[in-house]
């Protein structure tokens, strides 16, 4: 197969390589776990406003502009000042990592707003809007040396170019149910790194269409990555996350020929996607992340079994950053008996991460998604009390951090990226819900590395 590559300027490539090496070194040698937030306009005090508004309003689901970003920063700064974490309301502890979903750019509405009101999943942007606004956000954070992490909820390529609104109520992450679907997905995994000029003429129309759909998305990703590189931005990129679950089309359970947990094709599509972006499209400013979902079976696994279960067929030596996705409710088998379930679940997850740091000492290891599941009802709760009241967090979340981070012989995660808050979902603790949760917010910041800055008054919407 001939290799057709997109070349980049050698000076830019060298600068990107230097920035990537510096970032990896900084993650490996930090003094405290870097704090990260997913779509930070939906975290902190700004999230409480989302819960108070109509959850069916798509205007509450996603930051629309840099003005909204300024509003978020102002609320965040004010809440931290009220808790005594900063001296003035213009000081703020920014996260060191900010995570955004590339769905907005790669799978969202194409070039018109005709069906924007129907798009009930992530974004009411069309692609040009999404690209412009995301660039604004990442440029804002770049000035404070906050690192972007790019997540991708890729819709099934067998659905074609249809966005979420066009295929509701079907699940775009799921399988399509066609008899030859497995073969087509395996075909995509095997050939996603092939330049189009090398495609054989004997491929079927369906093979060409499905592979073309997937490569179109990667081409848009490459264009965006080049724009980041032009601005000197290096980003973490974590495609095909939680592949050891069953809820995404790239899951091992779906790729397997015999419907067993065979990691082969998930590993193939992960590695071939990196090869396509780097060798064919010339992308040189991404650090690639592998991030399976933590499983209960890992909690007692011996080292060799844990390493195998974690890597799941992926060659860890070709991965830059290692992560796990963890939600407190995933590690309990029954309805929790009380608020202590968060302490227990997080403590067990931190133990697994410490083992992974020992197994893979040359890699940054951390939480790529962490959810405290504050919205999960406790026994006897009234649904209206889901976001407030005694026991809605108490200090249980901080106890596990204190236990893990206070012992120098125990290895904490290099980074901790919390999942976002949204209507009906509270994964990151916020102020204003209850005194107990206010105490959590005030208590856990000392365990994380943040970027304490004084935001310019002109950038705040007070």
Secondary structure as a PSIPRED ss2 file (coil, helix, strand):
# PSIPRED VFORMAT (PSIPRED V4.0)

   1 X C   1.000  0.000  0.000
   2 X C   1.000  0.000  0.000
   3 X C   1.000  0.000  0.000
   4 X C   1.000  0.000  0.000
   5 X C   1.000  0.000  0.000
   6 X C   1.000  0.000  0.000
   7 X C   1.000  0.000  0.000
   8 X C   1.000  0.000  0.000
   9 X C   1.000  0.000  0.000
  10 X H   0.000  1.000  0.000
  11 X H   0.000  1.000  0.000
  12 X H   0.000  1.000  0.000
  13 X H   0.000  1.000  0.000
  14 X H   0.000  1.000  0.000
  15 X H   0.000  1.000  0.000
  16 X H   0.000  1.000  0.000
  17 X H   0.000  1.000  0.000
  18 X H   0.000  1.000  0.000
  19 X H   0.000  1.000  0.000
  20 X H   0.000  1.000  0.000
  21 X H   0.000  1.000  0.000
  22 X H   0.000  1.000  0.000
  23 X H   0.000  1.000  0.000
  24 X H   0.000  1.000  0.000
  25 X H   0.000  1.000  0.000
  26 X H   0.000  1.000  0.000
  27 X H   0.000  1.000  0.000
  28 X H   0.000  1.000  0.000
  29 X C   1.000  0.000  0.000
  30 X C   1.000  0.000  0.000
  31 X C   1.000  0.000  0.000
  32 X C   1.000  0.000  0.000
  33 X E   0.000  0.000  1.000
  34 X E   0.000  0.000  1.000
  35 X E   0.000  0.000  1.000
  36 X E   0.000  0.000  1.000
  37 X E   0.000  0.000  1.000
  38 X E   0.000  0.000  1.000
  39 X C   1.000  0.000  0.000
  40 X H   0.000  1.000  0.000
  41 X H   0.000  1.000  0.000
  42 X H   0.000  1.000  0.000
  43 X C   1.000  0.000  0.000
  44 X C   1.000  0.000  0.000
  45 X H   0.000  1.000  0.000
  46 X H   0.000  1.000  0.000
  47 X H   0.000  1.000  0.000
  48 X H   0.000  1.000  0.000
  49 X H   0.000  1.000  0.000
  50 X H   0.000  1.000  0.000
  51 X H   0.000  1.000  0.000
  52 X H   0.000  1.000  0.000
  53 X C   1.000  0.000  0.000
  54 X C   1.000  0.000  0.000
  55 X C   1.000  0.000  0.000
  56 X C   1.000  0.000  0.000
  57 X C   1.000  0.000  0.000
  58 X H   0.000  1.000  0.000
  59 X H   0.000  1.000  0.000
  60 X H   0.000  1.000  0.000
  61 X C   1.000  0.000  0.000
  62 X C   1.000  0.000  0.000
  63 X C   1.000  0.000  0.000
  64 X C   1.000  0.000  0.000
  65 X C   1.000  0.000  0.000
  66 X H   0.000  1.000  0.000
  67 X H   0.000  1.000  0.000
  68 X H   0.000  1.000  0.000
  69 X H   0.000  1.000  0.000
  70 X H   0.000  1.000  0.000
  71 X H   0.000  1.000  0.000
  72 X H   0.000  1.000  0.000
  73 X H   0.000  1.000  0.000
  74 X H   0.000  1.000  0.000
  75 X H   0.000  1.000  0.000
  76 X H   0.000  1.000  0.000
  77 X H   0.000  1.000  0.000
  78 X H   0.000  1.000  0.000
  79 X H   0.000  1.000  0.000
  80 X H   0.000  1.000  0.000
  81 X H   0.000  1.000  0.000
  82 X H   0.000  1.000  0.000
  83 X C   1.000  0.000  0.000
  84 X C   1.000  0.000  0.000
  85 X C   1.000  0.000  0.000
  86 X C   1.000  0.000  0.000
  87 X C   1.000  0.000  0.000
  88 X C   1.000  0.000  0.000
  89 X C   1.000  0.000  0.000
  90 X C   1.000  0.000  0.000
  91 X E   0.000  0.000  1.000
  92 X E   0.000  0.000  1.000
  93 X E   0.000  0.000  1.000
  94 X E   0.000  0.000  1.000
  95 X C   1.000  0.000  0.000
  96 X C   1.000  0.000  0.000
  97 X E   0.000  0.000  1.000
  98 X E   0.000  0.000  1.000
  99 X E   0.000  0.000  1.000
 100 X E   0.000  0.000  1.000
 101 X E   0.000  0.000  1.000
 102 X C   1.000  0.000  0.000
 103 X H   0.000  1.000  0.000
 104 X H   0.000  1.000  0.000
 105 X H   0.000  1.000  0.000
 106 X H   0.000  1.000  0.000
 107 X C   1.000  0.000  0.000
 108 X C   1.000  0.000  0.000
 109 X E   0.000  0.000  1.000
 110 X C   1.000  0.000  0.000
 111 X C   1.000  0.000  0.000
 112 X C   1.000  0.000  0.000
 113 X C   1.000  0.000  0.000
 114 X C   1.000  0.000  0.000
 115 X C   1.000  0.000  0.000
 116 X H   0.000  1.000  0.000
 117 X H   0.000  1.000  0.000
 118 X H   0.000  1.000  0.000
 119 X C   1.000  0.000  0.000
 120 X C   1.000  0.000  0.000
 121 X C   1.000  0.000  0.000
 122 X C   1.000  0.000  0.000
 123 X C   1.000  0.000  0.000
 124 X C   1.000  0.000  0.000
 125 X C   1.000  0.000  0.000
 126 X E   0.000  0.000  1.000
 127 X H   0.000  1.000  0.000
 128 X H   0.000  1.000  0.000
 129 X H   0.000  1.000  0.000
 130 X H   0.000  1.000  0.000
 131 X H   0.000  1.000  0.000
 132 X H   0.000  1.000  0.000
 133 X H   0.000  1.000  0.000
 134 X H   0.000  1.000  0.000
 135 X H   0.000  1.000  0.000
 136 X H   0.000  1.000  0.000
 137 X H   0.000  1.000  0.000
 138 X H   0.000  1.000  0.000
 139 X H   0.000  1.000  0.000
 140 X H   0.000  1.000  0.000
 141 X H   0.000  1.000  0.000
 142 X H   0.000  1.000  0.000
 143 X C   1.000  0.000  0.000
 144 X C   1.000  0.000  0.000
 145 X C   1.000  0.000  0.000
 146 X C   1.000  0.000  0.000
 147 X E   0.000  0.000  1.000
 148 X E   0.000  0.000  1.000
 149 X E   0.000  0.000  1.000
 150 X E   0.000  0.000  1.000
 151 X E   0.000  0.000  1.000
 152 X C   1.000  0.000  0.000
 153 X C   1.000  0.000  0.000
 154 X C   1.000  0.000  0.000
 155 X C   1.000  0.000  0.000
 156 X C   1.000  0.000  0.000
 157 X H   0.000  1.000  0.000
 158 X H   0.000  1.000  0.000
 159 X H   0.000  1.000  0.000
 160 X C   1.000  0.000  0.000
 161 X C   1.000  0.000  0.000
 162 X C   1.000  0.000  0.000
 163 X C   1.000  0.000  0.000
 164 X H   0.000  1.000  0.000
 165 X H   0.000  1.000  0.000
 166 X H   0.000  1.000  0.000
 167 X H   0.000  1.000  0.000
 168 X C   1.000  0.000  0.000
 169 X C   1.000  0.000  0.000
 170 X C   1.000  0.000  0.000
 171 X C   1.000  0.000  0.000
 172 X C   1.000  0.000  0.000
 173 X C   1.000  0.000  0.000
 174 X C   1.000  0.000  0.000
 175 X C   1.000  0.000  0.000
 176 X C   1.000  0.000  0.000
 177 X C   1.000  0.000  0.000
 178 X C   1.000  0.000  0.000
 179 X C   1.000  0.000  0.000
 180 X C   1.000  0.000  0.000
 181 X H   0.000  1.000  0.000
 182 X H   0.000  1.000  0.000
 183 X H   0.000  1.000  0.000
 184 X H   0.000  1.000  0.000
 185 X H   0.000  1.000  0.000
 186 X H   0.000  1.000  0.000
 187 X H   0.000  1.000  0.000
 188 X H   0.000  1.000  0.000
 189 X H   0.000  1.000  0.000
 190 X H   0.000  1.000  0.000
 191 X H   0.000  1.000  0.000
 192 X C   1.000  0.000  0.000
 193 X C   1.000  0.000  0.000
 194 X C   1.000  0.000  0.000
 195 X C   1.000  0.000  0.000
 196 X H   0.000  1.000  0.000
 197 X H   0.000  1.000  0.000
 198 X H   0.000  1.000  0.000
 199 X C   1.000  0.000  0.000
 200 X C   1.000  0.000  0.000
 201 X C   1.000  0.000  0.000
 202 X C   1.000  0.000  0.000
 203 X C   1.000  0.000  0.000
 204 X C   1.000  0.000  0.000
 205 X H   0.000  1.000  0.000
 206 X H   0.000  1.000  0.000
 207 X H   0.000  1.000  0.000
 208 X H   0.000  1.000  0.000
 209 X H   0.000  1.000  0.000
 210 X H   0.000  1.000  0.000
 211 X H   0.000  1.000  0.000
 212 X H   0.000  1.000  0.000
 213 X H   0.000  1.000  0.000
 214 X H   0.000  1.000  0.000
 215 X H   0.000  1.000  0.000
 216 X H   0.000  1.000  0.000
 217 X H   0.000  1.000  0.000
 218 X H   0.000  1.000  0.000
 219 X H   0.000  1.000  0.000
 220 X H   0.000  1.000  0.000
 221 X H   0.000  1.000  0.000
 222 X H   0.000  1.000  0.000
 223 X H   0.000  1.000  0.000
 224 X H   0.000  1.000  0.000
 225 X H   0.000  1.000  0.000
 226 X H   0.000  1.000  0.000
 227 X H   0.000  1.000  0.000
 228 X H   0.000  1.000  0.000
 229 X H   0.000  1.000  0.000
 230 X H   0.000  1.000  0.000
 231 X C   1.000  0.000  0.000
 232 X C   1.000  0.000  0.000
 233 X C   1.000  0.000  0.000
 234 X C   1.000  0.000  0.000
 235 X E   0.000  0.000  1.000
 236 X E   0.000  0.000  1.000
 237 X E   0.000  0.000  1.000
 238 X E   0.000  0.000  1.000
 239 X C   1.000  0.000  0.000
 240 X C   1.000  0.000  0.000
 241 X C   1.000  0.000  0.000
 242 X C   1.000  0.000  0.000
 243 X C   1.000  0.000  0.000
 244 X C   1.000  0.000  0.000
 245 X C   1.000  0.000  0.000
 246 X C   1.000  0.000  0.000
 247 X C   1.000  0.000  0.000
 248 X C   1.000  0.000  0.000
 249 X C   1.000  0.000  0.000
 250 X C   1.000  0.000  0.000
 251 X C   1.000  0.000  0.000
 252 X H   0.000  1.000  0.000
 253 X H   0.000  1.000  0.000
 254 X H   0.000  1.000  0.000
 255 X H   0.000  1.000  0.000
 256 X C   1.000  0.000  0.000
 257 X C   1.000  0.000  0.000
 258 X C   1.000  0.000  0.000
 259 X C   1.000  0.000  0.000
 260 X C   1.000  0.000  0.000
 261 X C   1.000  0.000  0.000
 262 X C   1.000  0.000  0.000
 263 X C   1.000  0.000  0.000
 264 X H   0.000  1.000  0.000
 265 X H   0.000  1.000  0.000
 266 X H   0.000  1.000  0.000
 267 X H   0.000  1.000  0.000
 268 X H   0.000  1.000  0.000
 269 X H   0.000  1.000  0.000
 270 X H   0.000  1.000  0.000
 271 X H   0.000  1.000  0.000
 272 X H   0.000  1.000  0.000
 273 X H   0.000  1.000  0.000
 274 X H   0.000  1.000  0.000
 275 X H   0.000  1.000  0.000
 276 X H   0.000  1.000  0.000
 277 X H   0.000  1.000  0.000
 278 X H   0.000  1.000  0.000
 279 X H   0.000  1.000  0.000
 280 X H   0.000  1.000  0.000
 281 X C   1.000  0.000  0.000
 282 X C   1.000  0.000  0.000
 283 X C   1.000  0.000  0.000
 284 X C   1.000  0.000  0.000
 285 X C   1.000  0.000  0.000
 286 X E   0.000  0.000  1.000
 287 X E   0.000  0.000  1.000
 288 X E   0.000  0.000  1.000
 289 X E   0.000  0.000  1.000
 290 X E   0.000  0.000  1.000
 291 X E   0.000  0.000  1.000
 292 X E   0.000  0.000  1.000
 293 X E   0.000  0.000  1.000
 294 X C   1.000  0.000  0.000
 295 X C   1.000  0.000  0.000
 296 X H   0.000  1.000  0.000
 297 X H   0.000  1.000  0.000
 298 X H   0.000  1.000  0.000
 299 X H   0.000  1.000  0.000
 300 X H   0.000  1.000  0.000
 301 X C   1.000  0.000  0.000
 302 X C   1.000  0.000  0.000
 303 X H   0.000  1.000  0.000
 304 X H   0.000  1.000  0.000
 305 X H   0.000  1.000  0.000
 306 X H   0.000  1.000  0.000
 307 X H   0.000  1.000  0.000
 308 X H   0.000  1.000  0.000
 309 X H   0.000  1.000  0.000
 310 X H   0.000  1.000  0.000
 311 X H   0.000  1.000  0.000
 312 X C   1.000  0.000  0.000
 313 X C   1.000  0.000  0.000
 314 X C   1.000  0.000  0.000
 315 X C   1.000  0.000  0.000
 316 X H   0.000  1.000  0.000
 317 X H   0.000  1.000  0.000
 318 X H   0.000  1.000  0.000
 319 X C   1.000  0.000  0.000
 320 X C   1.000  0.000  0.000
 321 X E   0.000  0.000  1.000
 322 X E   0.000  0.000  1.000
 323 X E   0.000  0.000  1.000
 324 X E   0.000  0.000  1.000
 325 X E   0.000  0.000  1.000
 326 X E   0.000  0.000  1.000
 327 X E   0.000  0.000  1.000
 328 X H   0.000  1.000  0.000
 329 X H   0.000  1.000  0.000
 330 X H   0.000  1.000  0.000
 331 X H   0.000  1.000  0.000
 332 X C   1.000  0.000  0.000
 333 X C   1.000  0.000  0.000
 334 X C   1.000  0.000  0.000
 335 X C   1.000  0.000  0.000
 336 X C   1.000  0.000  0.000
 337 X C   1.000  0.000  0.000
 338 X C   1.000  0.000  0.000
 339 X C   1.000  0.000  0.000
 340 X H   0.000  1.000  0.000
 341 X H   0.000  1.000  0.000
 342 X H   0.000  1.000  0.000
 343 X H   0.000  1.000  0.000
 344 X H   0.000  1.000  0.000
 345 X H   0.000  1.000  0.000
 346 X H   0.000  1.000  0.000
 347 X H   0.000  1.000  0.000
 348 X H   0.000  1.000  0.000
 349 X H   0.000  1.000  0.000
 350 X H   0.000  1.000  0.000
 351 X H   0.000  1.000  0.000
 352 X H   0.000  1.000  0.000
 353 X H   0.000  1.000  0.000
 354 X H   0.000  1.000  0.000
 355 X H   0.000  1.000  0.000
 356 X H   0.000  1.000  0.000
 357 X H   0.000  1.000  0.000
 358 X H   0.000  1.000  0.000
 359 X H   0.000  1.000  0.000
 360 X C   1.000  0.000  0.000
 361 X C   1.000  0.000  0.000
 362 X C   1.000  0.000  0.000
 363 X C   1.000  0.000  0.000
 364 X E   0.000  0.000  1.000
 365 X E   0.000  0.000  1.000
 366 X E   0.000  0.000  1.000
 367 X E   0.000  0.000  1.000
 368 X E   0.000  0.000  1.000
 369 X E   0.000  0.000  1.000
 370 X E   0.000  0.000  1.000
 371 X E   0.000  0.000  1.000
 372 X C   1.000  0.000  0.000
 373 X C   1.000  0.000  0.000
 374 X C   1.000  0.000  0.000
 375 X C   1.000  0.000  0.000
 376 X C   1.000  0.000  0.000
 377 X C   1.000  0.000  0.000
 378 X C   1.000  0.000  0.000
 379 X C   1.000  0.000  0.000
 380 X C   1.000  0.000  0.000
 381 X C   1.000  0.000  0.000
 382 X C   1.000  0.000  0.000
 383 X H   0.000  1.000  0.000
 384 X H   0.000  1.000  0.000
 385 X H   0.000  1.000  0.000
 386 X C   1.000  0.000  0.000
 387 X C   1.000  0.000  0.000
 388 X C   1.000  0.000  0.000
 389 X C   1.000  0.000  0.000
 390 X C   1.000  0.000  0.000
 391 X C   1.000  0.000  0.000
 392 X C   1.000  0.000  0.000
 393 X C   1.000  0.000  0.000
 394 X C   1.000  0.000  0.000
 395 X C   1.000  0.000  0.000
 396 X H   0.000  1.000  0.000
 397 X H   0.000  1.000  0.000
 398 X H   0.000  1.000  0.000
 399 X H   0.000  1.000  0.000
 400 X H   0.000  1.000  0.000
 401 X H   0.000  1.000  0.000
 402 X H   0.000  1.000  0.000
 403 X H   0.000  1.000  0.000
 404 X H   0.000  1.000  0.000
 405 X H   0.000  1.000  0.000
 406 X H   0.000  1.000  0.000
 407 X C   1.000  0.000  0.000
 408 X C   1.000  0.000  0.000
 409 X C   1.000  0.000  0.000
 410 X C   1.000  0.000  0.000
 411 X C   1.000  0.000  0.000
 412 X C   1.000  0.000  0.000
 413 X C   1.000  0.000  0.000
 414 X C   1.000  0.000  0.000
 415 X E   0.000  0.000  1.000
 416 X E   0.000  0.000  1.000
 417 X E   0.000  0.000  1.000
 418 X E   0.000  0.000  1.000
 419 X C   1.000  0.000  0.000
 420 X C   1.000  0.000  0.000
 421 X C   1.000  0.000  0.000
 422 X E   0.000  0.000  1.000
 423 X C   1.000  0.000  0.000
 424 X C   1.000  0.000  0.000
 425 X E   0.000  0.000  1.000
 426 X C   1.000  0.000  0.000
 427 X C   1.000  0.000  0.000
 428 X C   1.000  0.000  0.000
 429 X C   1.000  0.000  0.000
 430 X C   1.000  0.000  0.000
 431 X C   1.000  0.000  0.000
 432 X C   1.000  0.000  0.000
 433 X C   1.000  0.000  0.000
 434 X C   1.000  0.000  0.000
 435 X H   0.000  1.000  0.000
 436 X H   0.000  1.000  0.000
 437 X H   0.000  1.000  0.000
 438 X H   0.000  1.000  0.000
 439 X H   0.000  1.000  0.000
 440 X H   0.000  1.000  0.000
 441 X H   0.000  1.000  0.000
 442 X H   0.000  1.000  0.000
 443 X H   0.000  1.000  0.000
 444 X H   0.000  1.000  0.000
 445 X H   0.000  1.000  0.000
 446 X H   0.000  1.000  0.000
 447 X H   0.000  1.000  0.000
 448 X E   0.000  0.000  1.000
 449 X E   0.000  0.000  1.000
 450 X C   1.000  0.000  0.000
 451 X E   0.000  0.000  1.000
 452 X E   0.000  0.000  1.000
 453 X E   0.000  0.000  1.000
 454 X E   0.000  0.000  1.000
 455 X C   1.000  0.000  0.000
 456 X C   1.000  0.000  0.000
 457 X H   0.000  1.000  0.000
 458 X H   0.000  1.000  0.000
 459 X H   0.000  1.000  0.000
 460 X C   1.000  0.000  0.000
 461 X C   1.000  0.000  0.000
 462 X C   1.000  0.000  0.000
